C-alpha cells in the first residue's frame, strides 16, 4: 500500500530546523522518499494532508513496564490472564499518546507483543526484555512479606506477581546463564538485570550492590554473543562502576551518579535512562505506594535523580527518554509529563531528540535480536518506519506542547492511522 503525506512542516528527529512543504511517500509501512514541495503522484492509495501541523517521528519510551497495570501488591492478587487483558488497555492508550515504539524492561508482555505485531490489538512496537533478572533478595524479589516462599526451580512460588513471569530470580553463574538464555529464547531483544537496590521493593536496601562480578560478567558475555546488550536497574555509585566495568551498556536510573561514573559512561559509550517527571512525582508522594518504607526510599531516589540531570548535561552523556510508570491506566497517563521535565533540564530540541532519534539509536543496539530490523526508528527519512505524529504547534521550539497528548492530533504507525482527532 502506498500513502502520501503532503504539506508537512517536518522535524526529522535529528536536525533542529524544520523542513517546510515536504511530502513523504510511504510504501508498505516504510518511508521510501521525501519530496521538497508538494509531490503529485497518481498511483498512491491514500493521500493525507498535514497542512497546519508539525510532523515529527513517533515517540519512543525506553523504560516502560507495559504489562503492569496496577501496583505490585494489587497485581499479586491477579491471575496472569487478568494482567494480560489489562495490558491491552495500557498499550492502546500509550499509542494514542504518541508512543509508537517502547522498550519494556521487565514485564511478561509476550502475548501483548504478539497480538500487537499480528494486528489483533493496537499498541506500540515493543522491544521486550521479558522477565527482569534478579538475585534472591534483590530488587526484583517482589515477595510481599517474609512468609512467602521462593524456589522457582521447583515450581514453588507464593508470589503470584513473580509466577506471572514479570521478574525472575537467578543465583550463581549457572542459573544466571540459564535464565538469560530463557529470555532470549522467548524473544527478548535485550536483557534487563537488577544490579543494585531499589526503591519500590521492600527487603533490599537502596545502596546494595547486587550480583557478583562473575554473575554479571556471565550474563553480559551471553547477551553480547547474541549481538545485543544488557541494561541494568541501578542507583548506587559503586554498583554503577561495577556494571560499566563488566560491560553493561544502559544504566536505568543511574541516580546517585558522580563525576567519576559520568566520565566512565562517556568513555565507554554507556547510555543512561533516567525518569525525571516520575522522580518529581514520587518525591512528592503523588504515586500511590504500599508502605511508608517505600515512600521513604522513593523520596530519596526522586531527589537524587533531579541532581543527576546536571551531570548528564555537563558531560553530554547519551541519554534516552524513559518514564518508568507502573500502575493503573491513570498512572500511565502521566507518561507525557516527562516532556516538561526534559525541557527544564535539557531544552526543547535536545529533549525531543532524546525521545526520537536518540532513543531509536539505543533500541537498535539490540543488533541480532532486533525484533524490527526492517527499518530505522525515531527518524523520518527514507528507510525509516512511517511512524509519525501530526502536532499542533512546534514542539521542537516548545517541548511543553507534547506534555499534553491532546496536541497530538494524528498518530501513524507503519503508515497506518491509529488516531485522528483533527477538527
N, C-alpha and C positions, 0 to 999 in steps of 0.2 A: 504494500500500500504506500502511495506517495502523498505526502502532506506538505503544503507550502504555508509557512508562517511569514506574513509580509508586514511591512511598515513598522519594523521593530527598532526601538532605541535599545541597543544591545550592550549588556555587560557580559563579557566573555568568560568571566571568572578569574582572569589574570591581570588585565590591564585596567587602570583606574578610569581612563577616558571612555565614555560611551561611544559606540559607533551608531550613527543615525541612519534611518532609511534602509535598513537591512531586510533581506528576505532569506529565510532558511529553508532549504529543501531537505525533507526527511523521507528516507526510504527504508521501510521495514524497521522502523524504530530508531534508526541511526541518522545523524546529520551527514549528508553527503556533499552539500555545497552551501556556501553563504555568498549571496549576491549583495553588492553595494548598490543601493537604489532598487526600485521595485522590479521584480522579475515577472515576466509574463510567460507562463507555462501552460500549455493546453492539455497536457496528459496527466495532471495531478488528480487525485481522488477527492481531496479536500483542501480548501483554502481557508486560513484563519487570519483575520485582520488584527494585528496587535497595535494599531494606531492609538496613541494616547497613553501607552503603558511602557514601563521599562521591563524588558525581557532579560531575565537572569537565569543562571543554571539552577536546577533543582538543588535544594539544600541537603546537606549531609550531616548527620549526627553520629559522632564516633564513639559515644559512650551511652548506650541505651540498654535497658533490660525490658525488651518489648513484650515479653510474655508475662511480666509481673504486674498484675492489675490491682494489687492491694498491698497492705502492709504484710510483712513476713509472718507475723503471728496469725493474721487472718488467712493467708494462703495455706498455712499449716493445717487449717481445718477443711480445706477444699480437696476435691479429687483432681487428678491430672486432667480429666476431661473438662471439668468446670473451668480450670485455668486456661485450657486451650481455647474454649469458646470465648471467654472473656478477652483473650488476646486479640481476637479479630476486631473488636471494637477499638482497642488501642492502636492497631495498625492502620485502620481506616482513617481515624482522626489524625494520626501522625502524617499520613499522606496529604490529607486536606489542609494541614498546617504548612505544607510546602516541602516536607522532607521526603524526597524520592529515593534516598538510599540511607541506610543506617548500618552501623556496626554494633552487633549485640555482644556484650561482654559478660554474659552469664545469665542464661535462662534457656529452658527447653523450648525452643521455638521451631523445632524441626517440622512439625505438622503445619504450623503457620507459614513458614517459608515455602514449603512445597505447595501449599494452597494458593499463596500469592503468585508464585512463579508459574503455576498452571492456570492462572486467571480465574480461580474459583472465588477468591475474596480479594478486595482491593487492599493495597498496602505498599510500603516501600520495598526496594531491594534490600535484602538482609545479608550482611556479611557476618555469619554466626561463629561464635566461639563454642556454643552449646554449653556444657557444664563447665563452670569455672572450677579450677583445680586448687584444692587447699589441703594443708596438713590438718591432722586432727587437732582440735582446739585452736585452729586458725580462724581467719576472718570469715571463711565460708563454712565453718562448722556452725550451722544455724539451729542446733538443738535449742529449744526454748527454755529448758530447765535441766538441772544436773541429774535428774532421774531418768532422762531419755537415754536409750542405748544407741550405739552406732557401731555396726560391724557390717559394712557394705559387702564385703567378700562372702559373707554367709547369708546375705539377704535379710539381715536383722537391722531394721531401721525404724525407730519410733517416730521420727520426724517425717510427716507427710511431705513437707516442703522439700526435704532432701531426697526423698524417694522419687519425687516427680522429675528429677534429673536436671534441675537448675544448677546444682552445685554437686561436687563430688570430692570425697576425701582420698588422699593418697599419701602414704608414708613410706619412706625408703625408696631407693633408686628403682628397684623392680616395679613397685606399684606406680611410681611416677611415670615410668615408661609405658606401662600398660594403659593407664588412664589417658595419657596424652594420645596414644595411638587409637584408643577407643573413640575419642572425639574427632580425630582426623578421619577415621572410618565413617563416622556419621556424616561427615561433610564439613567439618569446621574449616574456616578459611584462615584462622589464626588461633592461637591458644592463649587463654587467659589464666594466669596464676595469681595467687594471693601471696605477695612477698612480704607482707607486714600486717600489723594490727589494723583494725578498722573501727569506724565509729558506730555502725549500725548493728554490730554483733555484741552479744552480752558478755562473753567469757574470755576474750583476748584483749589484753591491754594495747592501747593505741601505739605505743612505741616499740612493740616487739619486732624482732627480725624473724620472719617465718620462711622456712625451708633452708636447709643447709646448702652450702655451695655445691656439693656433689649432686644433690637432688635437683637443684635449679639448673645446673650445667647439663644434666641428662635430659631435662625437658627441652632446653634451648637447642641442644645438639639434634634431638629428634625432629623438632619442628624445622630447623634450618635444613636438615636433609630432605625435607619435603618442600623446600623452596619458599617457606613462609617465615613468620616471626612470632615472638612471644610478647604479649602485653601483660603488665603486672600492676595490680592494685597495690598502692604503696603510699605511705605518708611520711615515715621517719627517715631522716637523712642517712643514718648508717645503712639502712636497708636499701636505699636508692643506690648508694655506692656499690654495694654487692651486686645488685641487679644489673647495673651498667657494666661492671667488670665481667659478669658472666654472660653478657650478650643480649639481654632484654632490650628491645628496640622501642617500646612505647610504655611510658610511665603514666599510669592512670592516677590522677590527683596530684602526686608529687608535692604534697602540701608544705612540708617543712624543709623545702629546698634551701640551700645556701649557695654562696658563690662557688664553692668547690664543686658541688653537684652540677650547678648550671654550666660551669666550664667543661665538666665531663660530658654532659649532654651535647654541648656544641662540638666537642672533639670527636664524639662517637656517633654523630648523626642520630641521636635518640630523640624521639618525639615526646612531648608532654601533652596530656589531655586533661586539663583542669575543667572545673564546672563552677563558674563564678556566681551565676544567679542562684544556683542551688545552694552554694555556700552562704549567700546572704539570707536565703530563706531559712536554712537550718540554724544559722547563728541567731536568728530572731524567733526561733521556735514556731515557724509558720508551716512546717510539715509535721503532721502527727507522727509521734513515735511511741513505742510501747512502754517505756520506763524512764525514770529520772536519770539512770545511768547513761542511757543512750542520748538523752538531751545534753548532758554534760560533755560527752565525748564529741558530739556533732557541733556543739558551740565552739569548741576548741579548734576543730577542723575548719569550720567556717571562717573564723578569724585568721587562722594561719594561711588559708588559701588566698585570701584577699591580699595579703602581704607578698605572697609568692608571685603575683602578677608583675610586680616591679622587676623581679629577676628575669622573667620571661621576656619582658620588654627590653631590659638592659642588655641582655646577651643576644637578642634576636633569635630566640630558640624556635625550632619547629614546633608549632602549637596548633593542635587540631581542635575543632569545635565539638564539645560534648556537653551533655546535660545531666546524666545520671539520675533521672527521675524514676522512682518506684512508688507505686500506689494506685489509687483509683484513677479513672479517666480524668477526674477533676485535677488531680496532681499532675498527670502527664500533660494536661492542657497548659501548664506553665512553661512548656518547652521553649516557646519563642521569647520568653523573658531574658534568655541568655544573650540575645542581641543587644539589648540595652546595656548589659554588663560589659560585653565586649567593646562596645562603643566607648564606654567610660575608660577602659584600660588601654585600648589599642587604637581607637579612632574607627570611623565608619569603614574606610576602604580595607584596612587590614582585618577588621572584624568580619566583613562579608567574604573576604578572600579565605579566611580560616574555615568558613562554613561551606566553601565551594571547592576551589582548585586545591587548596592545601590539604583538606581532609580527603579529597579524592586521591591525592598522591599517597597518603597514608594507607587507605584501603587497598590500593593497587600493590602495596608491598606484599600482599598475600601470594603473589607470584604463581607458582604451580597449583596452588589451592584456591585461586581466584574463582568464585562461582559465576562471575560475569566477565569473562575475558574478551568478549566480542567488541567492546568499545570503551572509550575513556569516560571518566566520571568527573563531575564538578566543573566542567568547562563546556563552552558552546563553540565548537569548531568542527570541521569535517573529521569524521571518525569518532565522534563523541555520541553517547546516548542522547536521544532527543528528550532529555529531561529539562523542562523549562517552566518558569513561572512568569506570569504577567502581573506586574506590581504597579499599584497606583502610587506615583511619586518615584523618586530616585533614591533607593536605599544605599547606593554607593556614596552618596553625599550625606545621607542621614539614616543611619542603621536602625534608629528607633522605629522606622516605618515597618520593619519586619517583626518588631515586637508585638504588633497587632496582626494576627492572621487574617483579619477581615480586609487588610490592604492587599492580600494576595488574591487576586481575582480569578486567575486561571492556573490550574496545576496540570501539567502534561508530564507523563512518564512514558518513555519509549514511544513518543509520538501520539499517544492516546490521551484524550482529555478526561481527567478524573474529577475535575471541579471547574465550574464556570459560573461565577456569580456576578458577571458584568451586567450592568443595567441595560 
